[in-house]
Structures are given as structure tokens and as C-alpha cells.
Amino acid sequence: MVSLQTVRSNNVSLKELGPGLVAVFVGGTSGIGESTAREFVRHTLSPRVYLVGRNETQASKIIEELRSLNPDGKVSFIKSDVSLLRSVDEACEDIKKREERVNLLFMSCGFLSTKGRDETPEGLDKKLNVHYYSRMRFIYNLLPQLTAASSTSTTNNRPLSRVVSVLGAGQEGSLDLSDLALKHNYSMRTCAAHAITMNSLMTHELASQNPGTSFIHAYPGVVKTGVLRELGPLARFGTEVFSVLAKPFMVPLEESGERHLYAATSQAFIPNETADKSAAAVGSDGVKGSGGYLLHWNGDTVGKQDILRKYREEGVGKTVWQHTLDVFQKPLDALAPIPPVPGPSLLLDRLQEELALVPIELDGELDTDAPREDVVEPVAEDAADVDGEDVVVTTALLAEEAAVAAVGLHVAQMNTLKPRPSQREQMESLVGGLLR
């Protein structure tokens, strides 16, 4: 574990890099992205920061705070719905018009939903797009700026060019190589496995192709953020119960920002081309200083090496990157949606709204579709009978559905809630699917 003293010592030293560092925070209007952006502005000289997100009102408040924190800094908001590749392209074009180089691309955008496959107008699943394709699109579009930063010396002759993707490093799983986009074999668990594993594989693949830039996939741990204010009263009650149980394992939001800034700037995570690798961390390929890194919340390196080693030996990283490029090379208006896979019932949509337990949040923006007029059941009836016990089922989502594997399914006994038979059957089906 990297001590907080080491983290803070590194962060304080960032002023030695000189003025004018450029950072892009995708999902920077709340939660981990906001916290990390705050630490970046606090510890750098005259930075230029871009917050990419959807909530312009929240962004205005954050920008005002950051400007007071560092009056010499310049903080801008770029409104973008990153569930759409065309919106990612527009955001990147805006940045490229203003900046010749980008020192840090930090992506913590997330999408919360328990629906089945939910296709965008571009024909990609929304969750998988936000957690993987859109992130890769930001990297792909901004590689010229990242490369320029890698060849630009700072005041202390230490270039900084880094990409950080916050999701679920260490929770890798099997890939369906015949259906990487999950058009035919979709579930929350497979979506999580694909998003996490493809992010992890890309740290090595992209570091090999771009030796002047470091690529990091990080697992944030359990972080309590302001997203809970957006949940219903029952969800908030369940969250408070979970928070008491999980308190010994929770990472304070401010500390999370400090630690992610360390990951984004520490010399332990040097790019592949750096000659002196003596103090470097072990990369995602098991080699010190290889430029691609998988990090636990505490700064230790992680990763399911048995899976990742097998995939590296089989060249799966190259296969995944070529698949990603193939998706990118299609005209966006030609990505026609396929017929949707049947998703959860209206009851389960209601469970998403009222019972989802979300101890961390990446983007700060829930999937808040307009309330369905045909959902009339009172909240007290959103329950199920499993093996004779009255329960409310909630799911702890770390990096959205990616955390089902990390945290699992949490069941809270609620003896006063009485389900209807039809709800019981649907809930048993949901629980069985999650536990398999």
C-alpha cells in the first residue's frame, strides 16, 4: 500500500513541473472525477483544465470553486453526452482547437442502470459504450495531443503524458471473442467483464504503441459520493445501512482524489520509453516500467494475471484493439441498432430507481428516464420472497455493474414488506441471474 504521506509528497511536488499543464477530466462534474480535478488544480501552477460532462449547473459551481482555489488556473466546461461517440468527437474537437498538447486524460464517467442491453442510436450498448468505447474514443482522438505532451519537457525536464481510466482493475473476466460488443449475449455480468477486461488489455496494447504515454486502469475502491442524494428514500436508507457495514473499507472522497492524482502523476508509473526503470512499478504485462499499469485503490498493482497472461499470449489485446478500430471506422449514422434484448420488467426498473445501492459513483449522473406512468405500485411493495424470507434486493455497484463481481449481491431483511406473487417470481429470476 502506498502511504498517504507518499501520495501527498508527490502531489505537492507537482508545482516543480512548471506552469501550463493541461488536463481533461471526463466525468469531472461529480464524485471521483471532481475530487481528482480539485487536487490537480490545487497542486499545479496555472493549469488549464477541461471538465467534460452533462451537468452544466453543477459544473459552474465547481469551476467557481476551482478558480478560487487557484486563481491562476483556467477551468472550462465542455457539455457532452459521452454515451454517444459523435458527442465524444465533438468534445475532442473542441479541446483540439484550444490545445496542442494534453498532459492528462482522466476518465471516470459511468452509467447506472439495471436494464438489459440498452442501445444508443449508434447501435452500441450504452453501459458498454460509456465504460469502454467512449473512453477509447477519447484516447484515439486525443493521441496527437498526448504524444505532443510526451515530447514536451516541463520545468524539471520531466514530461507528463498520462491516461487514467477508473473502472475495475483486478476484476477481469472472460471475453466472448465472437461477440465483443455483446450484441447477442448480453447480461450485466458479461458487460462488466468485457468493459473491465478490455480496459485492462488496452493498457498494455496502447502503451506498446505509444511508448511516451503511460496508460492506467484503476479500481477506486468503495467511495461514498454525492450521487446518493439522487436516490429515493428507501435506497438512501439501505445505503446508510450498507455504509455502516462497509465503513472500515470505505475510501473518503477527498483521499480518493489525492490517490488518483498520485496515479496520474507519480514517477512510479513511467511510460515505456523511459530509460531508468529502477523505481518503476510493475506493469500490466508483469514487466517493470512497461507503461501500462493496473492499480488498486491504494496504489498497489493488481490484475488477474492468469487471464491477462493467457490473453496476451494469444494476441487478444490486438484483436480487441482492431475490433475497437473497426467500430470507430464505421460511419456513426451507419451503426444501426439491432432489435433490443428484452430487459427487466417495470418492477425492476422501479427497483433501479428506489432500491439500487451505489457506494461509489463515477459520473455523478444517474440514468434518470422520465417516470413511467404505468408504474403505480407503492415503494413498500417493491420486495420479494426468496426461500420464505421477505427481502429487498439491492446491488452494490462498484464501477456500475462491474462491481457485481467485486462486491456481490447484498440482501437486507425487511419483514414488514409483503410482495405480490408476480413480483416474487420476477425477483427470484433476478436474484438467480445475479448469483450465477
BELURQUI-V329552 format. One record per residue. SS is DSSP state (~ for helix, > for strand, _ for the rest). PHI is phi in whole degrees, -180 to 180 (* if undefined). OMEGA is omega in degrees with one decimal (999 if undefined). Layout:
# BELURQUI-V329552
ss=SS phi=PHI omega=OMEGA
ss=SS phi=PHI omega=OMEGA
This chain:
# BELURQUI-V329552
ss=_ phi=* omega=176.3
ss=_ phi=-80 omega=-176.5
ss=_ phi=-69 omega=176.7
ss=~ phi=-64 omega=177.8
ss=~ phi=-62 omega=177.8
ss=~ phi=-65 omega=178.8
ss=~ phi=-59 omega=-176.1
ss=~ phi=-70 omega=176.7
ss=~ phi=-64 omega=176.9
ss=~ phi=-63 omega=-174.9
ss=~ phi=-65 omega=178.0
ss=~ phi=-63 omega=-176.9
ss=~ phi=-76 omega=-175.5
ss=~ phi=-65 omega=176.5
ss=~ phi=-62 omega=178.5
ss=~ phi=-68 omega=178.0
ss=~ phi=-75 omega=178.2
ss=_ phi=90 omega=-175.2
ss=> phi=-81 omega=168.0
ss=_ phi=89 omega=175.5
ss=_ phi=-65 omega=-177.4
ss=> phi=-114 omega=-179.4
ss=> phi=-133 omega=176.8
ss=> phi=-117 omega=179.8
ss=> phi=-114 omega=178.3
ss=> phi=-88 omega=-168.9
ss=_ phi=89 omega=-173.3
ss=_ phi=-91 omega=-177.9
ss=_ phi=-97 omega=177.9
ss=_ phi=-169 omega=169.6
ss=~ phi=59 omega=-174.1
ss=~ phi=-64 omega=178.6
ss=~ phi=-62 omega=178.0
ss=~ phi=-63 omega=-178.2
ss=~ phi=-62 omega=179.8
ss=~ phi=-70 omega=176.9
ss=~ phi=-61 omega=179.2
ss=~ phi=-61 omega=180.0
ss=~ phi=-67 omega=178.3
ss=~ phi=-64 omega=179.9
ss=~ phi=-65 omega=-178.1
ss=~ phi=-63 omega=-168.0
ss=~ phi=-107 omega=-179.4
ss=_ phi=-119 omega=-179.2
ss=> phi=-96 omega=175.4
ss=_ phi=46 omega=-178.6
ss=_ phi=-73 omega=170.9
ss=> phi=-117 omega=-170.2
ss=> phi=-122 omega=176.4
ss=> phi=-119 omega=175.7
ss=> phi=-100 omega=-179.1
ss=> phi=-107 omega=-179.4
ss=> phi=-176 omega=-177.8
ss=_ phi=-108 omega=-171.2
ss=_ phi=-93 omega=-176.4
ss=~ phi=-68 omega=179.2
ss=~ phi=-63 omega=178.4
ss=~ phi=-64 omega=-179.9
ss=~ phi=-61 omega=-179.8
ss=~ phi=-62 omega=178.5
ss=~ phi=-65 omega=-179.5
ss=~ phi=-65 omega=-179.1
ss=~ phi=-61 omega=178.4
ss=~ phi=-61 omega=179.0
ss=~ phi=-65 omega=-177.6
ss=~ phi=-67 omega=177.3
ss=~ phi=-67 omega=176.6
ss=~ phi=-73 omega=179.1
ss=~ phi=-71 omega=-179.1
ss=_ phi=-145 omega=-175.6
ss=_ phi=-60 omega=-179.8
ss=_ phi=-84 omega=179.8
ss=_ phi=-84 omega=176.8
ss=> phi=-123 omega=-177.4
ss=> phi=-119 omega=-178.2
ss=> phi=-126 omega=177.3
ss=> phi=-110 omega=174.8
ss=> phi=-121 omega=-178.8
ss=> phi=-78 omega=-176.4
ss=_ phi=-159 omega=171.3
ss=_ phi=-96 omega=-171.8
ss=_ phi=-76 omega=172.3
ss=_ phi=-78 omega=178.5
ss=_ phi=-119 omega=-179.6
ss=~ phi=-63 omega=-180.0
ss=~ phi=-64 omega=176.8
ss=~ phi=-72 omega=173.5
ss=~ phi=-60 omega=179.9
ss=~ phi=-60 omega=179.5
ss=~ phi=-64 omega=178.2
ss=~ phi=-63 omega=-179.2
ss=~ phi=-66 omega=178.1
ss=~ phi=-62 omega=177.2
ss=~ phi=-61 omega=179.6
ss=~ phi=-65 omega=-176.8
ss=~ phi=-66 omega=176.6
ss=~ phi=-69 omega=-175.6
ss=~ phi=-98 omega=-171.1
ss=_ phi=-130 omega=174.3
ss=_ phi=-87 omega=179.8
ss=_ phi=-143 omega=175.0
ss=_ phi=-132 omega=-178.9
ss=_ phi=-83 omega=-176.3
ss=> phi=-142 omega=170.8
ss=> phi=-115 omega=-174.5
ss=> phi=-116 omega=-173.5
ss=> phi=-123 omega=178.3
ss=_ phi=-130 omega=-178.2
ss=_ phi=-65 omega=-179.2
ss=_ phi=-144 omega=-179.7
ss=_ phi=-136 omega=-176.9
ss=_ phi=-106 omega=177.7
ss=_ phi=-166 omega=173.5
ss=_ phi=-109 omega=177.3
ss=_ phi=-71 omega=171.2
ss=_ phi=-76 omega=179.3
ss=_ phi=-57 omega=-175.1
ss=_ phi=-123 omega=-172.2
ss=> phi=-80 omega=172.0
ss=_ phi=-82 omega=175.5
ss=_ phi=-61 omega=178.8
ss=_ phi=-91 omega=174.7
ss=_ phi=85 omega=178.6
ss=_ phi=-112 omega=176.0
ss=> phi=-66 omega=-173.1
ss=~ phi=-63 omega=-178.7
ss=~ phi=-64 omega=-178.4
ss=~ phi=-66 omega=178.2
ss=~ phi=-67 omega=-178.4
ss=~ phi=-65 omega=-175.5
ss=~ phi=-85 omega=-179.9
ss=~ phi=-133 omega=-170.3
ss=~ phi=-60 omega=-179.6
ss=~ phi=-64 omega=178.3
ss=~ phi=-65 omega=178.0
ss=~ phi=-66 omega=178.4
ss=~ phi=-67 omega=175.1
ss=~ phi=-60 omega=179.0
ss=~ phi=-60 omega=-177.5
ss=~ phi=-58 omega=-177.1
ss=~ phi=-71 omega=-174.3
ss=~ phi=-100 omega=179.0
ss=~ phi=-58 omega=177.2
ss=~ phi=-59 omega=178.9
ss=~ phi=-70 omega=177.4
ss=~ phi=-66 omega=178.4
ss=~ phi=-66 omega=177.3
ss=~ phi=-62 omega=179.0
ss=~ phi=-66 omega=-178.1
ss=~ phi=-68 omega=-179.6
ss=_ phi=-106 omega=179.5
ss=_ phi=-106 omega=-178.9
ss=_ phi=-75 omega=174.0
ss=_ phi=-90 omega=-176.6
ss=_ phi=-57 omega=-179.2
ss=_ phi=-97 omega=176.1
ss=_ phi=61 omega=-179.2
ss=_ phi=-124 omega=179.9
ss=_ phi=-63 omega=176.0
ss=_ phi=-130 omega=175.6
ss=_ phi=-143 omega=-170.9
ss=> phi=-147 omega=175.7
ss=> phi=-122 omega=177.1
ss=> phi=-125 omega=175.4
ss=> phi=-114 omega=-177.7
ss=> phi=-95 omega=179.4
ss=> phi=-153 omega=-172.6
ss=_ phi=-152 omega=179.4
ss=_ phi=-53 omega=-177.8
ss=_ phi=96 omega=180.0
ss=_ phi=-112 omega=-177.5
ss=_ phi=-64 omega=179.3
ss=_ phi=-145 omega=-177.1
ss=_ phi=-75 omega=176.7
ss=_ phi=-108 omega=170.1
ss=_ phi=-92 omega=-173.4
ss=_ phi=-68 omega=177.9
ss=_ phi=-86 omega=-176.3
ss=_ phi=-152 omega=-175.6
ss=_ phi=-63 omega=179.7
ss=_ phi=-84 omega=177.4
ss=_ phi=55 omega=176.2
ss=_ phi=-77 omega=-173.1
ss=_ phi=-125 omega=-175.2
ss=_ phi=-129 omega=-172.2
ss=_ phi=-93 omega=167.3
ss=_ phi=-156 omega=178.0
ss=~ phi=-58 omega=-176.7
ss=~ phi=-68 omega=179.4
ss=~ phi=-68 omega=176.9
ss=~ phi=-62 omega=177.8
ss=~ phi=-62 omega=-178.5
ss=~ phi=-61 omega=-178.8
ss=~ phi=-67 omega=-178.0
ss=~ phi=-61 omega=-177.7
ss=~ phi=-67 omega=-174.7
ss=~ phi=-67 omega=179.0
ss=~ phi=-69 omega=173.2
ss=~ phi=-60 omega=-178.6
ss=~ phi=-66 omega=179.5
ss=~ phi=-63 omega=-177.1
ss=~ phi=-71 omega=176.3
ss=~ phi=-61 omega=179.7
ss=~ phi=-73 omega=-176.1
ss=~ phi=-63 omega=-177.2
ss=~ phi=-73 omega=176.5
ss=~ phi=-65 omega=178.1
ss=~ phi=-68 omega=-178.5
ss=~ phi=-81 omega=-175.7
ss=_ phi=-130 omega=-169.7
ss=_ phi=-67 omega=179.6
ss=_ phi=-92 omega=-177.9
ss=_ phi=-121 omega=174.9
ss=> phi=-93 omega=-179.9
ss=> phi=-124 omega=-174.3
ss=> phi=-127 omega=170.0
ss=> phi=-114 omega=-172.6
ss=> phi=-120 omega=171.0
ss=> phi=-101 omega=-171.0
ss=_ phi=-83 omega=-172.6
ss=_ phi=81 omega=179.8
ss=> phi=-92 omega=-175.2
ss=_ phi=-124 omega=179.0
ss=_ phi=-86 omega=-177.1
ss=_ phi=-128 omega=-174.6
ss=~ phi=-70 omega=-179.4
ss=~ phi=-60 omega=-177.1
ss=~ phi=-64 omega=177.7
ss=~ phi=-65 omega=-177.1
ss=~ phi=-86 omega=-176.0
ss=_ phi=-88 omega=178.3
ss=_ phi=-71 omega=-175.5
ss=~ phi=-62 omega=-179.7
ss=~ phi=-67 omega=178.1
ss=~ phi=-65 omega=179.4
ss=~ phi=-65 omega=177.7
ss=~ phi=-62 omega=178.8
ss=~ phi=-61 omega=179.1
ss=~ phi=-65 omega=179.1
ss=~ phi=-64 omega=176.8
ss=~ phi=-62 omega=179.6
ss=~ phi=-63 omega=-178.3
ss=~ phi=-61 omega=178.4
ss=~ phi=-63 omega=-178.9
ss=~ phi=-69 omega=-174.8
ss=~ phi=-94 omega=-173.5
ss=~ phi=-53 omega=179.8
ss=~ phi=-63 omega=-175.5
ss=~ phi=-107 omega=-174.2
ss=> phi=-83 omega=177.9
ss=_ phi=-102 omega=176.9
ss=_ phi=-57 omega=-175.8
ss=~ phi=-59 omega=179.7
ss=~ phi=-63 omega=178.0
ss=~ phi=-64 omega=177.2
ss=~ phi=-59 omega=176.8
ss=~ phi=-62 omega=178.6
ss=~ phi=-62 omega=-177.6
ss=~ phi=-70 omega=178.0
ss=~ phi=-72 omega=174.2
ss=~ phi=-66 omega=175.6
ss=~ phi=-60 omega=178.6
ss=~ phi=-60 omega=-176.0
ss=~ phi=-79 omega=-172.8
ss=~ phi=-137 omega=-173.6
ss=_ phi=-66 omega=176.2
ss=~ phi=-71 omega=175.5
ss=~ phi=-68 omega=-174.9
ss=~ phi=-115 omega=-175.0
ss=_ phi=-73 omega=174.7
ss=_ phi=-72 omega=-173.9
ss=_ phi=-61 omega=-174.2
ss=_ phi=-78 omega=-179.6
ss=_ phi=-64 omega=-174.9
ss=_ phi=-72 omega=-176.8
ss=_ phi=-87 omega=-178.5
ss=_ phi=-109 omega=-173.8
ss=_ phi=-62 omega=-177.5
ss=_ phi=-103 omega=-175.0
ss=_ phi=-80 omega=174.2
ss=_ phi=-77 omega=177.3
ss=> phi=-79 omega=-177.2
ss=_ phi=-78 omega=-178.7
ss=_ phi=-67 omega=176.9
ss=_ phi=-96 omega=179.0
ss=_ phi=84 omega=-177.7
ss=_ phi=-112 omega=-179.9
ss=> phi=-63 omega=172.9
ss=_ phi=66 omega=-176.0
ss=_ phi=-81 omega=172.5
ss=_ phi=99 omega=176.0
ss=> phi=-116 omega=-172.1
ss=> phi=-136 omega=174.9
ss=> phi=-116 omega=-170.8
ss=> phi=-121 omega=169.9
ss=_ phi=-78 omega=-178.2
ss=_ phi=-59 omega=-174.9
ss=_ phi=-93 omega=177.1
ss=_ phi=94 omega=175.6
ss=_ phi=-72 omega=176.2
ss=> phi=-81 omega=-178.4
ss=_ phi=-134 omega=178.2
ss=_ phi=122 omega=176.2
ss=_ phi=-81 omega=-170.6
ss=~ phi=-66 omega=178.5
ss=~ phi=-64 omega=178.0
ss=~ phi=-71 omega=-175.6
ss=~ phi=-66 omega=178.7
ss=~ phi=-64 omega=178.4
ss=~ phi=-61 omega=-179.6
ss=~ phi=-68 omega=177.1
ss=~ phi=-64 omega=-179.5
ss=~ phi=-62 omega=-178.9
ss=_ phi=-90 omega=178.4
ss=_ phi=71 omega=-176.6
ss=~ phi=-68 omega=178.1
ss=~ phi=-58 omega=177.8
ss=~ phi=-66 omega=177.6
ss=~ phi=-63 omega=-179.3
ss=~ phi=-65 omega=-179.6
ss=~ phi=-66 omega=177.9
ss=~ phi=-65 omega=174.8
ss=~ phi=-59 omega=-180.0
ss=~ phi=-62 omega=177.8
ss=~ phi=-64 omega=177.7
ss=~ phi=-61 omega=176.7
ss=~ phi=-63 omega=-177.5
ss=~ phi=-68 omega=-174.6
ss=~ phi=-80 omega=176.1
ss=_ phi=-76 omega=173.2
ss=_ phi=-57 omega=-174.6
ss=~ phi=-61 omega=179.0
ss=~ phi=-80 omega=178.3
ss=~ phi=-99 omega=178.5
ss=_ phi=-82 omega=-173.7
ss=_ phi=-72 omega=178.4
ss=_ phi=-65 omega=172.2
ss=_ phi=-95 omega=178.8
ss=_ phi=-56 omega=-174.6
ss=_ phi=-68 omega=171.8
ss=_ phi=-75 omega=-179.0
ss=_ phi=-54 omega=-178.8
ss=_ phi=-100 omega=-179.2
ss=_ phi=-64 omega=178.6
ss=_ phi=-75 omega=176.6
ss=~ phi=-60 omega=177.3
ss=~ phi=-60 omega=-176.4
ss=~ phi=-73 omega=171.3
ss=~ phi=-60 omega=179.6
ss=~ phi=-66 omega=176.0
ss=~ phi=-62 omega=176.9
ss=~ phi=-58 omega=-175.0
ss=~ phi=-75 omega=-171.1
ss=~ phi=-108 omega=-171.2
ss=~ phi=-119 omega=-177.3
ss=_ phi=-66 omega=179.2
ss=> phi=-107 omega=-170.8
ss=_ phi=-123 omega=-177.1
ss=_ phi=-71 omega=171.1
ss=_ phi=-130 omega=-178.1
ss=_ phi=-148 omega=-172.8
ss=_ phi=-102 omega=-175.6
ss=_ phi=-102 omega=-178.6
ss=_ phi=86 omega=-176.4
ss=_ phi=-130 omega=-179.5
ss=_ phi=-77 omega=173.7
ss=_ phi=-79 omega=-172.2
ss=_ phi=-100 omega=173.4
ss=_ phi=-68 omega=178.5
ss=_ phi=-59 omega=-179.7
ss=_ phi=-58 omega=179.7
ss=_ phi=-80 omega=-176.3
ss=_ phi=-69 omega=-176.7
ss=_ phi=-89 omega=173.8
ss=_ phi=-94 omega=-174.4
ss=_ phi=-121 omega=-177.6
ss=_ phi=-68 omega=174.2
ss=_ phi=-67 omega=-177.9
ss=~ phi=-57 omega=-175.9
ss=~ phi=-64 omega=179.8
ss=~ phi=-97 omega=177.6
ss=_ phi=-80 omega=-178.4
ss=_ phi=-143 omega=-178.8
ss=> phi=-147 omega=178.8
ss=> phi=-109 omega=179.0
ss=> phi=-118 omega=-178.5
ss=_ phi=53 omega=173.1
ss=_ phi=83 omega=-179.2
ss=> phi=-107 omega=175.0
ss=> phi=-77 omega=-176.7
ss=> phi=-140 omega=165.6
ss=> phi=-114 omega=-177.6
ss=> phi=-96 omega=175.0
ss=> phi=-129 omega=-178.2
ss=> phi=-119 omega=176.3
ss=> phi=-83 omega=-176.7
ss=_ phi=-101 omega=173.4
ss=_ phi=-102 omega=-170.2
ss=_ phi=58 omega=-178.4
ss=~ phi=60 omega=-176.4
ss=~ phi=-65 omega=178.1
ss=~ phi=-58 omega=-174.7
ss=~ phi=-86 omega=176.0
ss=~ phi=-56 omega=179.8
ss=~ phi=-71 omega=-174.7
ss=~ phi=-86 omega=-175.1
ss=~ phi=-107 omega=177.2
ss=_ phi=91 omega=-177.2
ss=> phi=-99 omega=-179.6
ss=> phi=-107 omega=-178.1
ss=> phi=-119 omega=179.4
ss=> phi=-110 omega=179.6
ss=> phi=-73 omega=178.7
ss=_ phi=-134 omega=-171.3
ss=_ phi=-67 omega=-176.4
ss=_ phi=-88 omega=-176.1
ss=_ phi=-94 omega=-177.7
ss=_ phi=-117 omega=-176.4
ss=_ phi=-83 omega=170.0
ss=_ phi=-92 omega=-175.3
ss=~ phi=-53 omega=-177.6
ss=~ phi=-64 omega=176.7
ss=~ phi=-66 omega=179.8
ss=~ phi=-59 omega=-178.4
ss=~ phi=-62 omega=-179.6
ss=~ phi=-67 omega=-179.3
ss=~ phi=-67 omega=177.1
ss=~ phi=-59 omega=178.1
ss=~ phi=-65 omega=178.1
ss=~ phi=-63 omega=-178.7
ss=~ phi=-62 omega=178.8
ss=~ phi=-60 omega=179.1
ss=~ phi=-66 omega=-178.7
ss=~ phi=-73 omega=-176.9
ss=~ phi=-83 omega=179.7
ss=_ phi=-71 omega=999
